[in-house]
Amino acid sequence: MGINTPRSNGVARIPLAKAAPILLLLLSLSTPLFAQTGADTLRTLPWELMVAAAVMVTYSIVAIAFLLGEGFAVPEVKAWAVNEVYQVTAVLIIILIVFVTVRAENGVFSALGYAPSPVNPNPAISAANEFLDVSRSYLTSIAASAYSSNAILVALLRDRAIKTDFIDVSDVIEHLYDTFSDVMGMAVGGIQTSIGVITAQRWFLDLIARTAFTIFLPLGILLRTFSFTRGLGAFFIAIAISFYLVYPLTFILDQKIMDALLCKSDNPASCAPDAWSHLSELRISSLPSEAAYRNSIGAAVIGALGSLKVLLTETAFAFVTFTMLAILNFVITAGVTRSISNLMGYDVRIGDIIKVL
């Protein structure tokens, strides 16, 4: 598996396995910076200047090679330098298109209330984080409700042991409670998995904001200078552009999908624009109060079963919805990554992209 790199003697393959150590090294170097704040973070560095510096360094290398080829009468080096001028110029044109696209995207999101700032220069990432925060709050409220109803039922069963002169049914109730608790535990486990998926996406967006255009894009431009790393450089450029520009936009699609899932004909409020921002209110039905639980054993059992029904329903909805949306986001972004790689003359398979990521 790898990236096709055209050579004069055929087609060479640069295995993507070689890209993985480099990616891990870059991520490990950027991880300590996550604890920093203010102007010292990678996120606040002007990526435009870093990319311009990378382009200038590339042109300088090519110019030096051309002068050496001319001065020492080495036509191969001179021909290589002339060819690289076209390669670097083509990359420069792509970067200019990206620059214009970023400015246009920032203008659109500014109109939607997500203005770029030194801390968050990409407002699309801010909008994506808001969607993930709303989703995580919804999942947390479900888990909290489950644990609360469970704790109340435990306390009530301990306070009200059912005994008569002929039979003691407390053991039966205890076994029923154990079964109830096991089912609730599995459901809460599904909620926790969904929270983990959302938290991972939140972290990944932060990583993209810090490293995509400040590390991977300049490094990709430099790697494209040399024929033996050109494929890897194209891959880094495609990764940086697609995940900085396209991946945050996929969460806008997630918002529209969520709006469609929430819309109910018998509830006009659920069909309002941006209904996803009221996810908790629209999805979670009212649960019995603690006072209602403590009225009687029967009320406690009915309340606990009602909580379990809500929990199971929301667990299925959340696990399927958020897992599928996460997969959809990555598949769309990986497809764009491959298209950008093809645009620069190099082919990479979507499966290879997902393996590296």
Buried (B, 14 or more C-beta within 10 A) or exposed (E): EBBBBEEEEEEBEBEBEEBEEBBEEBEEEBEEEBEEEEEEBBBBBEBEEBBBEBBEBBBEBBEEBBEEBEEEEEEEBBEBBEEBBEBBEBBBEBBEEBBEEBEEBBEEBEEEEBEBEEEBBBBBBBBBBBBBEBBBEBBBBBBEBBEBBBEBBBBBBEEEEEEEEEEEEBEEBEEEBEEBBEEBEEBBEBBBBBBEBBEEBBEBBBBBBBBBBBBBBBBBBBBBBBBEBBBBBBBBBBBBBBBBBBBBBBBBEBBEBBBEBBBEEEEEEBEBEEBBBBBBEBBBEEBBEBEBBBBEBEBBBBBBEBBBEBBBBBBEBBBEBBBEBBEBBBBBBBBBBBEBBBEBBBBBBBEBBBEBB
